[in-house]
Amino acid sequence: MSEQKKGAGFPTYKGKPLVRCGDTIYYGSMRDKYVIKMDIKSKKDVGGLQVADKVAVHLMYTDPEIRTRKQIVKSSEKDGLYLALDIADAWLTRALAP
């Protein structure tokens, strides 16, 4: 049997998994200390496709012992998914740095 890769089966961005549930996207691994949660607040129609317009970005602890309100370390709102992923990668890389 072949060995499965970490995060196999999920699409990735810059080597970290992206998991979508409705209008919420999680970026990073739940095994790490931090993860990014992105909530799509509004969408716009572009060429017949629904595209994220406003996205709330949250850097969060993954520890389930911490209350939900206390898990959020940083928050921001960005125009579009590209800008949200850009800041999400920067925050997560800095937070997970040794």
Secondary structure, DSSP 8 states (H G I E B T S, - for coil): -----TTTTS-EETTEEEEEETTEEEES-TTSSEEEEEEEEEEEEETTEEEEEEEEEEEEE--TTS-HHHHEEEEEEEESHHHHHHHHHHHHHHHH--
